[in-house]
Amino acid sequence: MATTSFDKSFVIKDRESSKRFMKAVAQPRLVDVEDKDLKAESKKGLQLLARRFNLSQKS
């Protein structure tokens, strides 16, 4: 997930580019994102942390 954003100014100088830009803004692309099982992800993360700390205590 993105943690920062940016602001950029730009100028469209010709009519054709302006039309294409307005069409793109009016019809945004849809992106399918897979649903995640947050409980399973959390459990896996905790297991990995526990394993890491157990290994570091042995050495």
Secondary structure, DSSP 4 states (H G I P E B T S, - for coil): -------------SHHHHHHHHHHHHSPPP-------HHHHHHHHHHHHHHHHHHHHH-
